[in-house]
Amino acid sequence: MGAMLLLYSRALGSGLAAATLLGLSFPVYLAAVYVTLAVTIPHALLPRRYWRVALLIAYTILGVFFLETLMLLLLIIGMIPFPTIPGYRLPANAIDAIVLSAGPLIVAITAAALKLLRHGRAVEHRALRLEREKLEAELAMLRAQVHPHFLFNTLNNLYALTLRKSEQAPDVVLRLSALLDYMLYESSAETVLLSREAALIEQYLSLERLRYGPDVRIAFERQIDVDREIAPLLFLPLVENSFKHGLSRGGTHAWVDITLRCTGGELRFTVENSLPAADRSEDEHEGIGMWNVRDRLTLLYPRAHALDVREEADRFFVALTIVFPTLRTTEPT
């Protein structure tokens, strides 16, 4: 209102007159702001009924001009008391009424702009919240898919051992129990320490070593200089994939080599497995586990990861690189 008082003072040439007219016009200000905020914006502008917006704006302008003109007439004929100001004469023409009408209209426009700005921010925040909830739901669904996929493979391994009446079956059950404890409790968190994921891989590989025996090479090399936080169960589907399409297919001199390195701001995880000559089809390796990893990486590490999947003459190769945001210098393509 201070700006309106200054506007009236300059237009009327008297601060006292400006303050009096501003006080008398206050109900007009309230009416203009109320119509704009409570009627024009919610019932016409936001529903995009632009013809109604035009009518309401026209009615508001005419209404403000009518009320200000009526107030001036009542002041001139003495029905509304006005202080005696030496050398000052009340406004008595249409130009003066227009000047007085500008105040409520300026305030109404300012209030409308603030309301629209606040509405825009609320819409943006709501959209971001819905997008975040959608991503969380997708991640929960993808994470839920890891458990049955892992259990199916591990139970198949256990079934094969029990068919052979292997003495290793109880050890498999014990190790499987430890894996399930991790998957049911620790992996429910958004992130876990990289060292815990490495321990999970080692537990899984111990199961596979029991299954295949000492004659099959199953190597796991890890170097964790910085124990980063990482999404749980991110590497396990890649490891499972190497056994499903590598060692389980047989062939002479079957092998699996796994490396995990985290140095500073970059993590690199690679899995290589032998590929029997009769099973060289890249599509076979793009199963549920691989697609699950791709989708989770897209949601969890957008523009901060690279997944390289290659099939060569005698091997299948997967390399995952994650660049952590706090120390990121270049983005992988």
N, C-alpha and C positions, 0 to 999 in steps of 0.2 A: 504493500500500500504506500510505502514511502516514495516509490517511483511515480505513482499516480498523483500523490500530493505535489511532487515537483512539477509534473506535467500540468496540473491544474493551476499551480502558482504562476507559471510562465504564461499560460494561456489567458488567465484572468487578471494578472497583474496585482494580485493581493494574496498573501499567504493565509490570512484569516478567512477570506472568502473561499479560498480553495479548500481549507480544512472543513468549513461549514458545508459546502456543497458535496464534498467527499463523504462526510458523515450522513447527509441526507440521501446520497446515492447508494449507501451501503446495501440496502435491500435489493437494489437493482443488480449489484455485483453478485450477491448471493443467488438471485434468480438465474442470471446468465450462466454462472458456474454450474448450478444444479442441473439446468436443462442440458448443458453440454456433457457433463460427466454421467448423469443418470439416465439420459434419454438418447441423445444423439450418438454417443460412442457405442454403448452396449446394444442398442436396439436398431441402429442404422449402419454405423460405420463398420463395426466388427462383423456383422452378418453380410456385409458388402451389398447393402441395399442403397446404392448411391443416389438414386432419385429421392429417397427419403432423407438422406443426409443433406441434399441441396435444399429441400423444403424446410427442414428444421433449422438450418443455418439462416435461411432467409427470414423465418419467423423470429429467430432469436435477435437478429439485427433490427428488424422492424419493431419488435417488442421493447428492446433497450431504447431505441430512439423515441418511441412513443412515451415510455415512462419518464425519460429525462426531459422531454418537452413538456409533459404534464407537470412535472415538478417545477420547471421554470415558470410556467403559467401561474401555478399556485403561489409561488414566491412573489411574482410581479403583482398579483391582485391582493397580496397580503394575507392569504389563508394559511401560509406557513411562515412563522416568524423568522426574520433574518437580522443579524446584528448590524448596527449602524456603523458604517466604515466611511470616514471622511474622504471625499474625492472618488468614491467607488460607486459604479452603477451596475446593477444586476444585468447579466446577459439577457438580451431580448430579441435575438434573431436566430435563424436556422443554423447559421455557421456555429454559433455558440452551443446550440443543442448537439450538433454533430461532434464538437470537441468534447463535450461532457459524455457523450455516448461512447467515445473511443476508449475510455477507461475500462468499463465493464467488459467490452469486447476484447481488449488486450489481455485482461486477467483471465477471461474464459479461454482464450487461445493458449495462453501459457499453461493453464491447468490441464487443458486437453493434451498438450505436448508431453507434459510430465506423466499423465496417466497412460498415454500410448507407449512412452518409453518404459514405464514400469510393466505394462502388459507384455511388451516385446521381450523383456528380460525374463518374465515369468514363463512365457511360452518356450524360450530358449532353454531355461533350466528344466522345464518339464520334459522337453525333447531329449535333453542330455540324460535325465534320470531314466526315461523309458529306454533309451539306447543302452545305458549301463545295465539295467535290469534284463534286457534282452540278451546282452553278452554274457551276463552271469548265468542266465538260464541255459544258454547254449553250452557254456563251459561245464555246467553241472551235468548236462546230458552227455557230453563227450567224456567227462571223467567217469560217469557211471558205466559207460561202455567199456572202459578199460578193465574193470573188475571181472565181468563175466568172460571176456575174451581171454584174460590171463588164467582164470580158473579152468576154463575149458581145456586149454593147452596143458596146464600142469596136471589136471586130473587124467588126461590122456596118457601122460608120462607115467603117472602112478599106476594106471590100469595095465600098462605094458609090463611094468615090473611085477605086479601081482600075478599076471598070467604066467610069468616065468618063475613064480614063487621065489623071487629074489629076496635075499636077506637084507637088501638095501631098502626095501619098502618102508620099514619103520622109520629109518633115517629121513626118507623123503617126506613122510607125514610130519616129522618134527620140524624139518626146515620149512615145509609148507605152512605150518602153524605160525612160525616166526614171520613169514612173509604176509600172511593174512592179518596178523596183529598190526603190522606197519600199514597195510592198505586200508584197514577198517578204522584206524584211529589216527595215526600220524598224517596220512595222506589227505585227510579231510581239511587240513589247513590250506590257505591260499598258496603259501610257499613253504619250502623246507630247505634245510641246508644241503648243499651239493654233496657233502660227505655222506649224508644219510641216503641219498639216491645212489651213490657209489656202493654203499654197503648193501642196498637192496639188489643191485645188479650182481654183486658178488654172491649173495645168497641164491639168486636164481641160477647163476652159473654153477654153483656147487650142486644144485639139483641135476643140471644137465650133465655134469661130470659123472655123477653117480649113475646116470642113465646110460651114457655112452662108454664109460670106462676109461682107463688111462691111455689107451692107444690113440685116442682122438685128441687133436690139439685144440684146446679152448683157452685162449689167452686174453687176459684183461690187464691193460697197463693204464695207470692213472697218475696224474700229476696235478694236485690241487694246491696252488700257491695262495689263492684267495678263496676262502670257503663262502662262496656266494649263496644268496637265496635264489631258489629256482622253483618253477612249478612242479608239483609232485607227479610222479609216474609219467614223465615226459620221454624218458629214454627206453623204458621197458618194452614198449611195443616194437621198437626198432631191433632190440636184442631178440625178442621172440621171433620176429620176422626172419632173422638170419638163420635160426634153427629150423623153422618151419620149411624154408625153401632151400636150405643148405644141407645140414647134417642129416635131417630126417629123410632126405631123398637118397641117401646112401652115396655110393661112388667111392673110389679108392682115394686115400689120402684126404679125407674131408677135414675141414678146419674152419675155425671162427676166430678172428682177431678183433679185439675191441680196444679202443683207446679213449681216454677222457682226460682233457687238459683244460685247466682254467688258470690263466696267467693274467693278472690285472683285470682289464675290462673286457676280455674276450674269452668265451668258452667254445671249445671245439670237441665234438663227440663223433667218432667214426666207428663204423661196423663193417667188416669185410667177411664174407664167407665164400667157401668153395661152391662152385655151381656145376652139378653134373651135366654132362654133355647132352643128355636127353631132355633136360628141363631148362631150356634157354628161352623163356618167354617173359618179357618185362612186365606184362599185364598181371602175371601170377603174383608178382611181388607187391602189387598195389592193392592189397587186401584191406580189411576193416582197420587193422592196426595202423597201417601207413596213412590211410586217409584221415584217421583220428588224429594222428600227430600233425598232419598238415593243417587241419582245421584249428587245432588248439594253438599252434604256433601263430597262425594268422590272427587269432583273437588276443593272445597273450603278448606276443612280441611283434606287432605290426611294424614293418620297415626296420626291424632290428634283428632279423634272422636270415639265414640262407640254408636251404635244404637241397643237397646235391644227391641225386639217386642215379646210379649208373650200372648197367649190366655189360660186362665184358666177356671175352671168350671163355674164361674159366672161373670167373668170380662175379659176385654181386657186391656193390660198394654203396654205402650211405654215409654222408658226412653232414653233420648239423653244426652250424656256427651261430652263436648268439652273442651280440654285442650289447653290453649293459649300458643303459642311458647315461649314468653318472660319469662314465669314463669313455663314452663313445667319441671316436675321432672321425671315422668314416662309416658309411652305411653299406652293408653288403647288398649286392644286386641279385 
